[in-house]
Amino acid sequence: MTASARPRRRPTTRRAAPTFIVVTGFSGAGKSQAIRALEDAGYFCVDNLPVPLIPTFADLTRVRSDVARAAVVVDVREGEALARFPKVYAELQRRRGLSPKLLFLEANEA
């Protein structure tokens, strides 16, 4: 079969992997400002979502066609549950169709 005689493949309309950003960092480093800027840029944002609910929120971004970009803030308000965050983030990284990014903010007194 020649190249011109091969059946043409129809282009697939695959939905791009959603952008999922976790914003965290030191107190006073600008997490609230960052999440507001992301929201202004069209991200679906949640501030202070409990760590155990982050995977569920991430899954929703994968299945909902109207949520292509999402961000969540994780910080010390989480209390003792914050210790579980590294394990939860590692789980997010293993999920297909999700490419999470971690934005860690820090600031000094100056």
MARVOVEX-905491 format. One record per residue: residue in three letters; y, z, x of N, C-alpha, C, O in turn. Coordinates in nm, 3 decimals. Layout:
// MARVOVEX-905491
<rec r="ALA" n_north="Y" n_up="Z" n_east="X" ca_north="Y" ca_up="Z" ca_east="X" c_north="Y" c_up="Z" c_east="X" o_north="Y" o_up="Z" o_east="X"/>
...
// end
This chain:
// MARVOVEX-905491
<rec r="MET" n_north="-0.116" n_up="0.000" n_east="0.084" ca_north="0.000" ca_up="0.000" ca_east="0.000" c_north="0.124" c_up="0.000" c_east="0.089" o_north="0.135" o_up="0.083" o_east="0.180"/>
<rec r="THR" n_north="0.214" n_up="-0.090" n_east="0.065" ca_north="0.336" ca_up="-0.097" ca_east="0.145" c_north="0.434" c_up="0.009" c_east="0.099" o_north="0.422" o_up="0.067" o_east="-0.009"/>
<rec r="ALA" n_north="0.532" n_up="0.032" n_east="0.184" ca_north="0.632" ca_up="0.135" ca_east="0.153" c_north="0.704" c_up="0.105" c_east="0.022" o_north="0.735" o_up="0.196" o_east="-0.055"/>
<rec r="SER" n_north="0.730" n_up="-0.024" n_east="-0.002" ca_north="0.804" ca_up="-0.058" ca_east="-0.124" c_north="0.715" c_up="-0.051" c_east="-0.248" o_north="0.767" o_up="-0.040" o_east="-0.359"/>
<rec r="ALA" n_north="0.583" n_up="-0.056" n_east="-0.230" ca_north="0.493" ca_up="-0.052" ca_east="-0.344" c_north="0.452" c_up="0.091" c_east="-0.380" o_north="0.389" o_up="0.113" o_east="-0.484"/>
<rec r="ARG" n_north="0.486" n_up="0.187" n_east="-0.298" ca_north="0.450" ca_up="0.325" ca_east="-0.328" c_north="0.531" c_up="0.375" c_east="-0.448" o_north="0.649" o_up="0.344" o_east="-0.463"/>
<rec r="PRO" n_north="0.466" n_up="0.453" n_east="-0.530" ca_north="0.543" ca_up="0.509" ca_east="-0.642" c_north="0.650" c_up="0.603" c_east="-0.589" o_north="0.628" o_up="0.680" o_east="-0.495"/>
<rec r="ARG" n_north="0.765" n_up="0.595" n_east="-0.650" ca_north="0.875" ca_up="0.681" ca_east="-0.608" c_north="0.857" c_up="0.820" c_east="-0.666" o_north="0.816" o_up="0.839" o_east="-0.781"/>
<rec r="ARG" n_north="0.887" n_up="0.916" n_east="-0.582" ca_north="0.882" ca_up="1.054" ca_east="-0.629" c_north="1.012" c_up="1.086" c_east="-0.699" o_north="1.120" o_up="1.050" o_east="-0.653"/>
<rec r="ARG" n_north="0.999" n_up="1.153" n_east="-0.808" ca_north="1.119" ca_up="1.196" ca_east="-0.880" c_north="1.178" c_up="1.315" c_east="-0.806" o_north="1.106" o_up="1.406" o_east="-0.765"/>
<rec r="PRO" n_north="1.307" n_up="1.315" n_east="-0.790" ca_north="1.368" ca_up="1.431" ca_east="-0.724" c_north="1.349" c_up="1.555" c_east="-0.809" o_north="1.368" o_up="1.553" o_east="-0.930"/>
<rec r="THR" n_north="1.311" n_up="1.662" n_east="-0.744" ca_north="1.293" ca_up="1.786" ca_east="-0.817" c_north="1.426" c_up="1.858" c_east="-0.827" o_north="1.506" o_up="1.857" o_east="-0.734"/>
<rec r="THR" n_north="1.448" n_up="1.918" n_east="-0.939" ca_north="1.570" ca_up="1.995" ca_east="-0.959" c_north="1.535" c_up="2.142" c_east="-0.945" o_north="1.529" o_up="2.217" o_east="-1.043"/>
<rec r="ARG" n_north="1.513" n_up="2.181" n_east="-0.821" ca_north="1.478" ca_up="2.319" ca_east="-0.794" c_north="1.605" c_up="2.402" c_east="-0.790" o_north="1.706" o_up="2.362" o_east="-0.732"/>
<rec r="ARG" n_north="1.598" n_up="2.516" n_east="-0.851" ca_north="1.709" ca_up="2.608" ca_east="-0.847" c_north="1.714" c_up="2.672" c_east="-0.708" o_north="1.613" o_up="2.722" o_east="-0.659"/>
<rec r="ALA" n_north="1.829" n_up="2.670" n_east="-0.647" ca_north="1.843" ca_up="2.731" ca_east="-0.515" c_north="1.816" c_up="2.880" c_east="-0.526" o_north="1.841" o_up="2.942" o_east="-0.630"/>
<rec r="ALA" n_north="1.765" n_up="2.937" n_east="-0.419" ca_north="1.741" ca_up="3.081" ca_east="-0.416" c_north="1.871" c_up="3.153" c_east="-0.444" o_north="1.975" o_up="3.119" o_east="-0.388"/>
<rec r="PRO" n_north="1.866" n_up="3.253" n_east="-0.529" ca_north="1.989" ca_up="3.325" ca_east="-0.560" c_north="2.041" c_up="3.399" c_east="-0.438" o_north="1.964" o_up="3.442" o_east="-0.352"/>
<rec r="THR" n_north="2.169" n_up="3.413" n_east="-0.432" ca_north="2.231" ca_up="3.491" ca_east="-0.328" c_north="2.231" c_up="3.635" c_east="-0.375" o_north="2.287" o_up="3.666" o_east="-0.480"/>
<rec r="PHE" n_north="2.168" n_up="3.722" n_east="-0.298" ca_north="2.160" ca_up="3.863" ca_east="-0.334" c_north="2.212" c_up="3.945" c_east="-0.217" o_north="2.152" o_up="3.946" o_east="-0.110"/>
<rec r="ILE" n_north="2.323" n_up="4.013" n_east="-0.237" ca_north="2.386" ca_up="4.089" ca_east="-0.131" c_north="2.381" c_up="4.237" c_east="-0.164" o_north="2.413" o_up="4.279" o_east="-0.275"/>
<rec r="VAL" n_north="2.342" n_up="4.316" n_east="-0.064" ca_north="2.346" ca_up="4.461" ca_east="-0.076" c_north="2.461" c_up="4.507" c_east="0.012" o_north="2.461" o_up="4.485" o_east="0.133"/>
<rec r="VAL" n_north="2.558" n_up="4.571" n_east="-0.049" ca_north="2.674" ca_up="4.622" ca_east="0.024" c_north="2.654" c_up="4.772" c_east="0.044" o_north="2.629" o_up="4.846" o_east="-0.051"/>
<rec r="THR" n_north="2.664" n_up="4.814" n_east="0.168" ca_north="2.649" ca_up="4.956" ca_east="0.200" c_north="2.735" c_up="4.987" c_east="0.322" o_north="2.796" o_up="4.898" o_east="0.380"/>
<rec r="GLY" n_north="2.738" n_up="5.112" n_east="0.360" ca_north="2.816" ca_up="5.150" ca_east="0.478" c_north="2.874" c_up="5.288" c_east="0.465" o_north="2.841" o_up="5.364" o_east="0.374"/>
<rec r="PHE" n_north="2.962" n_up="5.318" n_east="0.558" ca_north="3.023" ca_up="5.450" ca_east="0.565" c_north="3.123" c_up="5.472" c_east="0.452" o_north="3.180" o_up="5.377" o_east="0.398"/>
<rec r="SER" n_north="3.144" n_up="5.598" n_east="0.418" ca_north="3.245" ca_up="5.634" ca_east="0.319" c_north="3.382" c_up="5.590" c_east="0.369" o_north="3.417" o_up="5.611" o_east="0.485"/>
<rec r="GLY" n_north="3.459" n_up="5.528" n_east="0.281" ca_north="3.593" ca_up="5.484" ca_east="0.316" c_north="3.599" c_up="5.354" c_east="0.393" o_north="3.706" o_up="5.315" o_east="0.439"/>
<rec r="ALA" n_north="3.486" n_up="5.285" n_east="0.407" ca_north="3.482" ca_up="5.162" ca_east="0.486" c_north="3.522" c_up="5.038" c_east="0.407" o_north="3.541" o_up="4.931" o_east="0.465"/>
<rec r="GLY" n_north="3.534" n_up="5.049" n_east="0.276" ca_north="3.578" ca_up="4.935" ca_east="0.196" c_north="3.472" c_up="4.875" c_east="0.106" o_north="3.484" o_up="4.759" o_east="0.066"/>
<rec r="LYS" n_north="3.367" n_up="4.950" n_east="0.074" ca_north="3.260" ca_up="4.897" ca_east="-0.013" c_north="3.314" c_up="4.858" c_east="-0.150" o_north="3.278" o_up="4.754" o_east="-0.205"/>
<rec r="SER" n_north="3.400" n_up="4.943" n_east="-0.205" ca_north="3.456" ca_up="4.913" ca_east="-0.338" c_north="3.541" c_up="4.787" c_east="-0.334" o_north="3.536" o_up="4.705" o_east="-0.426"/>
<rec r="GLN" n_north="3.618" n_up="4.771" n_east="-0.229" ca_north="3.700" ca_up="4.650" ca_east="-0.214" c_north="3.611" c_up="4.527" c_east="-0.198" o_north="3.638" o_up="4.421" o_east="-0.255"/>
<rec r="ALA" n_north="3.504" n_up="4.542" n_east="-0.120" ca_north="3.412" ca_up="4.429" ca_east="-0.097" c_north="3.344" c_up="4.386" c_east="-0.226" o_north="3.334" o_up="4.267" o_east="-0.254"/>
<rec r="ILE" n_north="3.298" n_up="4.483" n_east="-0.306" ca_north="3.229" ca_up="4.447" ca_east="-0.430" c_north="3.327" c_up="4.383" c_east="-0.529" o_north="3.289" o_up="4.294" o_east="-0.605"/>
<rec r="ARG" n_north="3.452" n_up="4.429" n_east="-0.529" ca_north="3.553" ca_up="4.365" ca_east="-0.616" c_north="3.580" c_up="4.221" c_east="-0.572" o_north="3.595" o_up="4.132" o_east="-0.656"/>
<rec r="ALA" n_north="3.585" n_up="4.199" n_east="-0.442" ca_north="3.607" ca_up="4.063" ca_east="-0.391" c_north="3.489" c_up="3.973" c_east="-0.426" o_north="3.508" o_up="3.857" o_east="-0.464"/>
<rec r="LEU" n_north="3.368" n_up="4.026" n_east="-0.415" ca_north="3.250" ca_up="3.947" ca_east="-0.452" c_north="3.251" c_up="3.915" c_east="-0.601" o_north="3.218" o_up="3.804" o_east="-0.642"/>
<rec r="GLU" n_north="3.291" n_up="4.013" n_east="-0.682" ca_north="3.300" ca_up="3.990" ca_east="-0.826" c_north="3.404" c_up="3.882" c_east="-0.857" o_north="3.380" o_up="3.795" o_east="-0.941"/>
<rec r="ASP" n_north="3.517" n_up="3.887" n_east="-0.789" ca_north="3.620" ca_up="3.784" ca_east="-0.807" c_north="3.569" c_up="3.647" c_east="-0.766" o_north="3.614" o_up="3.544" o_east="-0.817"/>
<rec r="ALA" n_north="3.474" n_up="3.644" n_east="-0.671" ca_north="3.417" ca_up="3.518" ca_east="-0.624" c_north="3.303" c_up="3.469" c_east="-0.712" o_north="3.239" o_up="3.368" o_east="-0.681"/>
<rec r="GLY" n_north="3.276" n_up="3.539" n_east="-0.822" ca_north="3.176" ca_up="3.492" ca_east="-0.917" c_north="3.040" c_up="3.559" c_east="-0.907" o_north="2.945" o_up="3.514" o_east="-0.971"/>
<rec r="TYR" n_north="3.027" n_up="3.663" n_east="-0.828" ca_north="2.902" ca_up="3.736" ca_east="-0.818" c_north="2.887" c_up="3.831" c_east="-0.936" o_north="2.986" o_up="3.887" o_east="-0.984"/>
<rec r="PHE" n_north="2.765" n_up="3.849" n_east="-0.982" ca_north="2.734" ca_up="3.952" ca_east="-1.080" c_north="2.714" c_up="4.080" c_east="-0.999" o_north="2.622" o_up="4.087" o_east="-0.918"/>
<rec r="CYS" n_north="2.797" n_up="4.180" n_east="-1.021" ca_north="2.799" ca_up="4.298" ca_east="-0.934" c_north="2.764" c_up="4.426" c_east="-1.008" o_north="2.800" o_up="4.446" o_east="-1.124"/>
<rec r="VAL" n_north="2.692" n_up="4.512" n_east="-0.938" ca_north="2.658" ca_up="4.644" ca_east="-0.989" c_north="2.690" c_up="4.745" c_east="-0.879" o_north="2.642" o_up="4.733" o_east="-0.766"/>
<rec r="ASP" n_north="2.769" n_up="4.844" n_east="-0.914" ca_north="2.804" ca_up="4.949" ca_east="-0.820" c_north="2.723" c_up="5.074" c_east="-0.853" o_north="2.714" o_up="5.115" o_east="-0.969"/>
<rec r="ASN" n_north="2.665" n_up="5.134" n_east="-0.751" ca_north="2.591" ca_up="5.259" ca_east="-0.765" c_north="2.465" c_up="5.246" c_east="-0.850" o_north="2.435" o_up="5.334" o_east="-0.930"/>
<rec r="LEU" n_north="2.393" n_up="5.139" n_east="-0.832" ca_north="2.264" ca_up="5.123" ca_east="-0.900" c_north="2.161" c_up="5.211" c_east="-0.829" o_north="2.153" o_up="5.205" o_east="-0.706"/>
<rec r="PRO" n_north="2.084" n_up="5.291" n_east="-0.901" ca_north="1.982" ca_up="5.374" ca_east="-0.834" c_north="1.887" c_up="5.288" c_east="-0.752" o_north="1.843" o_up="5.182" o_east="-0.796"/>
<rec r="VAL" n_north="1.855" n_up="5.335" n_east="-0.632" ca_north="1.770" ca_up="5.260" ca_east="-0.539" c_north="1.641" c_up="5.210" c_east="-0.603" o_north="1.604" o_up="5.095" o_east="-0.580"/>
<rec r="PRO" n_north="1.570" n_up="5.292" n_east="-0.683" ca_north="1.445" ca_up="5.241" ca_east="-0.742" c_north="1.464" c_up="5.122" c_east="-0.837" o_north="1.369" o_up="5.049" o_east="-0.863"/>
<rec r="LEU" n_north="1.586" n_up="5.103" n_east="-0.888" ca_north="1.612" ca_up="4.992" ca_east="-0.981" c_north="1.655" c_up="4.864" c_east="-0.911" o_north="1.663" o_up="4.759" o_east="-0.975"/>
<rec r="ILE" n_north="1.683" n_up="4.868" n_east="-0.783" ca_north="1.730" ca_up="4.750" ca_east="-0.712" c_north="1.628" c_up="4.635" c_east="-0.717" o_north="1.669" o_up="4.522" o_east="-0.742"/>
<rec r="PRO" n_north="1.498" n_up="4.658" n_east="-0.696" ca_north="1.403" ca_up="4.546" ca_east="-0.707" c_north="1.403" c_up="4.481" c_east="-0.846" o_north="1.391" o_up="4.359" o_east="-0.857"/>
<rec r="THR" n_north="1.417" n_up="4.562" n_east="-0.949" ca_north="1.421" ca_up="4.507" ca_east="-1.085" c_north="1.545" c_up="4.421" c_east="-1.103" o_north="1.538" o_up="4.312" o_east="-1.161"/>
<rec r="PHE" n_north="1.658" n_up="4.469" n_east="-1.055" ca_north="1.782" ca_up="4.392" ca_east="-1.061" c_north="1.767" c_up="4.261" c_east="-0.984" o_north="1.811" o_up="4.156" o_east="-1.031"/>
<rec r="ALA" n_north="1.707" n_up="4.267" n_east="-0.867" ca_north="1.686" ca_up="4.147" ca_east="-0.786" c_north="1.596" c_up="4.047" c_east="-0.859" o_north="1.622" o_up="3.927" o_east="-0.857"/>
<rec r="ASP" n_north="1.491" n_up="4.097" n_east="-0.924" ca_north="1.402" ca_up="4.009" ca_east="-1.000" c_north="1.477" c_up="3.938" c_east="-1.112" o_north="1.452" o_up="3.821" o_east="-1.140"/>
<rec r="LEU" n_north="1.567" n_up="4.009" n_east="-1.177" ca_north="1.644" ca_up="3.947" ca_east="-1.284" c_north="1.729" c_up="3.831" c_east="-1.232" o_north="1.748" o_up="3.732" o_east="-1.303"/>
<rec r="THR" n_north="1.778" n_up="3.842" n_east="-1.109" ca_north="1.858" ca_up="3.732" ca_east="-1.055" c_north="1.772" c_up="3.610" c_east="-1.029" o_north="1.822" o_up="3.498" o_east="-1.029"/>
<rec r="ARG" n_north="1.642" n_up="3.631" n_east="-1.008" ca_north="1.552" ca_up="3.517" ca_east="-0.982" c_north="1.514" c_up="3.445" c_east="-1.110" o_north="1.492" o_up="3.324" o_east="-1.107"/>
<rec r="VAL" n_north="1.506" n_up="3.515" n_east="-1.221" ca_north="1.457" ca_up="3.452" ca_east="-1.344" c_north="1.568" c_up="3.407" c_east="-1.439" o_north="1.543" o_up="3.325" o_east="-1.528"/>
<rec r="ARG" n_north="1.687" n_up="3.458" n_east="-1.421" ca_north="1.797" ca_up="3.420" ca_east="-1.510" c_north="1.874" c_up="3.305" c_east="-1.448" o_north="1.928" o_up="3.317" o_east="-1.338"/>
<rec r="SER" n_north="1.880" n_up="3.196" n_east="-1.518" ca_north="1.948" ca_up="3.078" ca_east="-1.465" c_north="2.100" c_up="3.096" c_east="-1.461" o_north="2.169" o_up="3.023" o_east="-1.390"/>
<rec r="ASP" n_north="2.152" n_up="3.192" n_east="-1.538" ca_north="2.296" ca_up="3.212" ca_east="-1.541" c_north="2.345" c_up="3.311" c_east="-1.434" o_north="2.464" o_up="3.337" o_east="-1.425"/>
<rec r="VAL" n_north="2.253" n_up="3.366" n_east="-1.355" ca_north="2.290" ca_up="3.458" ca_east="-1.247" c_north="2.242" c_up="3.399" c_east="-1.115" o_north="2.128" o_up="3.421" o_east="-1.074"/>
<rec r="ALA" n_north="2.329" n_up="3.325" n_east="-1.049" ca_north="2.291" ca_up="3.262" ca_east="-0.923" c_north="2.331" c_up="3.348" c_east="-0.804" o_north="2.274" o_up="3.335" o_east="-0.696"/>
<rec r="ARG" n_north="2.429" n_up="3.437" n_east="-0.823" ca_north="2.476" ca_up="3.521" ca_east="-0.715" c_north="2.496" c_up="3.663" c_east="-0.767" o_north="2.557" o_up="3.684" o_east="-0.872"/>
<rec r="ALA" n_north="2.442" n_up="3.759" n_east="-0.693" ca_north="2.452" ca_up="3.899" ca_east="-0.735" c_north="2.474" c_up="3.988" c_east="-0.614" o_north="2.436" o_up="3.954" o_east="-0.502"/>
<rec r="ALA" n_north="2.535" n_up="4.103" n_east="-0.640" ca_north="2.559" ca_up="4.200" ca_east="-0.534" c_north="2.546" c_up="4.339" c_east="-0.592" o_north="2.572" o_up="4.363" o_east="-0.710"/>
<rec r="VAL" n_north="2.504" n_up="4.431" n_east="-0.507" ca_north="2.487" ca_up="4.569" ca_east="-0.547" c_north="2.538" c_up="4.659" c_east="-0.435" o_north="2.523" o_up="4.627" o_east="-0.317"/>
<rec r="VAL" n_north="2.600" n_up="4.772" n_east="-0.473" ca_north="2.647" ca_up="4.869" ca_east="-0.376" c_north="2.549" c_up="4.985" c_east="-0.371" o_north="2.508" o_up="5.039" o_east="-0.474"/>
<rec r="VAL" n_north="2.512" n_up="5.022" n_east="-0.249" ca_north="2.426" ca_up="5.138" ca_east="-0.226" c_north="2.501" c_up="5.229" c_east="-0.130" o_north="2.545" o_up="5.186" o_east="-0.023"/>
<rec r="ASP" n_north="2.516" n_up="5.356" n_east="-0.168" ca_north="2.586" ca_up="5.448" ca_east="-0.078" c_north="2.540" c_up="5.592" c_east="-0.098" o_north="2.440" o_up="5.618" o_east="-0.164"/>
<rec r="VAL" n_north="2.614" n_up="5.685" n_east="-0.039" ca_north="2.573" ca_up="5.826" ca_east="-0.037" c_north="2.568" c_up="5.889" c_east="-0.175" o_north="2.509" o_up="5.996" o_east="-0.190"/>
<rec r="ARG" n_north="2.628" n_up="5.828" n_east="-0.275" ca_north="2.618" ca_up="5.883" ca_east="-0.410" c_north="2.473" c_up="5.888" c_east="-0.456" o_north="2.439" o_up="5.961" o_east="-0.549"/>
<rec r="GLU" n_north="2.390" n_up="5.811" n_east="-0.390" ca_north="2.247" ca_up="5.804" ca_east="-0.424" c_north="2.175" c_up="5.934" c_east="-0.389" o_north="2.066" o_up="5.960" o_east="-0.440"/>
<rec r="GLY" n_north="2.233" n_up="6.014" n_east="-0.303" ca_north="2.172" ca_up="6.142" ca_east="-0.266" c_north="2.043" c_up="6.124" c_east="-0.188" o_north="2.033" o_up="6.036" o_east="-0.102"/>
<rec r="GLU" n_north="1.944" n_up="6.207" n_east="-0.219" ca_north="1.817" ca_up="6.205" ca_east="-0.147" c_north="1.741" c_up="6.074" c_east="-0.164" o_north="1.662" o_up="6.036" o_east="-0.077"/>
<rec r="ALA" n_north="1.764" n_up="6.004" n_east="-0.273" ca_north="1.695" ca_up="5.876" ca_east="-0.297" c_north="1.737" c_up="5.770" c_east="-0.196" o_north="1.668" o_up="5.669" o_east="-0.180"/>
<rec r="LEU" n_north="1.849" n_up="5.792" n_east="-0.128" ca_north="1.895" ca_up="5.695" ca_east="-0.029" c_north="1.794" c_up="5.678" c_east="0.084" o_north="1.788" o_up="5.572" o_east="0.147"/>
<rec r="ALA" n_north="1.715" n_up="5.780" n_east="0.111" ca_north="1.613" ca_up="5.772" ca_east="0.216" c_north="1.509" c_up="5.664" c_east="0.185" o_north="1.442" o_up="5.615" o_east="0.276"/>
<rec r="ARG" n_north="1.493" n_up="5.627" n_east="0.058" ca_north="1.397" ca_up="5.523" ca_east="0.018" c_north="1.452" c_up="5.382" c_east="0.034" o_north="1.377" o_up="5.285" o_east="0.024"/>
<rec r="PHE" n_north="1.582" n_up="5.370" n_east="0.060" ca_north="1.643" ca_up="5.238" ca_east="0.064" c_north="1.582" c_up="5.145" c_east="0.169" o_north="1.556" o_up="5.029" o_east="0.136"/>
<rec r="PRO" n_north="1.556" n_up="5.188" n_east="0.293" ca_north="1.498" ca_up="5.094" ca_east="0.390" c_north="1.367" c_up="5.032" c_east="0.342" o_north="1.342" o_up="4.914" o_east="0.366"/>
<rec r="LYS" n_north="1.284" n_up="5.109" n_east="0.277" ca_north="1.157" ca_up="5.057" ca_east="0.224" c_north="1.184" c_up="4.957" c_east="0.111" o_north="1.119" o_up="4.853" o_east="0.103"/>
<rec r="VAL" n_north="1.278" n_up="4.989" n_east="0.025" ca_north="1.312" ca_up="4.900" ca_east="-0.087" c_north="1.370" c_up="4.769" c_east="-0.034" o_north="1.337" o_up="4.661" o_east="-0.084"/>
<rec r="TYR" n_north="1.456" n_up="4.777" n_east="0.068" ca_north="1.515" ca_up="4.655" ca_east="0.124" c_north="1.407" c_up="4.569" c_east="0.190" o_north="1.410" o_up="4.446" o_east="0.178"/>
<rec r="ALA" n_north="1.314" n_up="4.631" n_east="0.260" ca_north="1.204" ca_up="4.555" ca_east="0.321" c_north="1.122" c_up="4.484" c_east="0.214" o_north="1.076" o_up="4.372" o_east="0.235"/>
<rec r="GLU" n_north="1.104" n_up="4.550" n_east="0.101" ca_north="1.032" ca_up="4.488" ca_east="-0.011" c_north="1.109" c_up="4.366" c_east="-0.063" o_north="1.048" o_up="4.263" o_east="-0.094"/>
<rec r="LEU" n_north="1.240" n_up="4.377" n_east="-0.073" ca_north="1.322" ca_up="4.263" ca_east="-0.118" c_north="1.307" c_up="4.145" c_east="-0.024" o_north="1.300" o_up="4.030" o_east="-0.068"/>
<rec r="GLN" n_north="1.301" n_up="4.172" n_east="0.106" ca_north="1.290" ca_up="4.065" ca_east="0.204" c_north="1.157" c_up="3.990" c_east="0.192" o_north="1.150" o_up="3.873" o_east="0.228"/>
<rec r="ARG" n_north="1.055" n_up="4.055" n_east="0.143" ca_north="0.924" ca_up="3.991" ca_east="0.129" c_north="0.911" c_up="3.909" c_east="0.001" o_north="0.816" o_up="3.832" o_east="-0.013"/>
<rec r="ARG" n_north="1.002" n_up="3.924" n_east="-0.090" ca_north="0.990" ca_up="3.855" ca_east="-0.219" c_north="1.024" c_up="3.707" c_east="-0.206" o_north="1.122" o_up="3.669" o_east="-0.142"/>
<rec r="ARG" n_north="0.940" n_up="3.626" n_east="-0.268" ca_north="0.965" ca_up="3.481" ca_east="-0.270" c_north="1.083" c_up="3.451" c_east="-0.360" o_north="1.103" o_up="3.515" o_east="-0.463"/>
<rec r="GLY" n_north="1.159" n_up="3.353" n_east="-0.318" ca_north="1.272" ca_up="3.309" ca_east="-0.401" c_north="1.392" c_up="3.401" c_east="-0.395" o_north="1.486" o_up="3.387" o_east="-0.473"/>
<rec r="LEU" n_north="1.389" n_up="3.496" n_east="-0.302" ca_north="1.501" ca_up="3.588" ca_east="-0.287" c_north="1.529" c_up="3.601" c_east="-0.138" o_north="1.439" o_up="3.629" o_east="-0.059"/>
<rec r="SER" n_north="1.650" n_up="3.581" n_east="-0.103" ca_north="1.687" ca_up="3.591" ca_east="0.038" c_north="1.802" c_up="3.692" c_east="0.049" o_north="1.918" o_up="3.653" o_east="0.061"/>
<rec r="PRO" n_north="1.768" n_up="3.820" n_east="0.046" ca_north="1.874" ca_up="3.922" ca_east="0.043" c_north="1.950" c_up="3.929" c_east="0.175" o_north="1.895" o_up="3.904" o_east="0.282"/>
<rec r="LYS" n_north="2.075" n_up="3.963" n_east="0.163" ca_north="2.162" ca_up="3.984" ca_east="0.278" c_north="2.216" c_up="4.126" c_east="0.270" o_north="2.248" o_up="4.175" o_east="0.162"/>
<rec r="LEU" n_north="2.225" n_up="4.191" n_east="0.385" ca_north="2.276" ca_up="4.327" ca_east="0.392" c_north="2.414" c_up="4.324" c_east="0.456" o_north="2.430" o_up="4.274" o_east="0.567"/>
<rec r="LEU" n_north="2.512" n_up="4.377" n_east="0.386" ca_north="2.648" ca_up="4.385" ca_east="0.438" c_north="2.678" c_up="4.533" c_east="0.461" o_north="2.700" o_up="4.608" o_east="0.366"/>
<rec r="PHE" n_north="2.679" n_up="4.574" n_east="0.588" ca_north="2.704" ca_up="4.713" ca_east="0.623" c_north="2.847" c_up="4.724" c_east="0.675" o_north="2.884" o_up="4.661" o_east="0.774"/>
<rec r="LEU" n_north="2.926" n_up="4.806" n_east="0.606" ca_north="3.066" ca_up="4.822" ca_east="0.644" c_north="3.088" c_up="4.955" c_east="0.714" o_north="3.032" o_up="5.058" o_east="0.675"/>
<rec r="GLU" n_north="3.170" n_up="4.951" n_east="0.816" ca_north="3.206" ca_up="5.074" ca_east="0.886" c_north="3.354" c_up="5.069" c_east="0.916" o_north="3.414" o_up="4.962" o_east="0.922"/>
<rec r="ALA" n_north="3.412" n_up="5.185" n_east="0.935" ca_north="3.554" ca_up="5.194" ca_east="0.968" c_north="3.577" c_up="5.319" c_east="1.051" o_north="3.505" o_up="5.418" o_east="1.039"/>
<rec r="ASN" n_north="3.678" n_up="5.312" n_east="1.134" ca_north="3.715" ca_up="5.432" ca_east="1.208" c_north="3.847" c_up="5.483" c_east="1.151" o_north="3.909" o_up="5.418" o_east="1.068"/>
<rec r="GLU" n_north="3.887" n_up="5.598" n_east="1.195" ca_north="4.009" ca_up="5.658" ca_east="1.140" c_north="4.135" c_up="5.578" c_east="1.171" o_north="4.233" o_up="5.587" o_east="1.098"/>
<rec r="ALA" n_north="4.132" n_up="5.502" n_east="1.276" ca_north="4.251" ca_up="5.423" ca_east="1.312" c_north="4.269" c_up="5.314" c_east="1.209" o_north="4.363" o_up="5.235" o_east="1.219"/>
// end
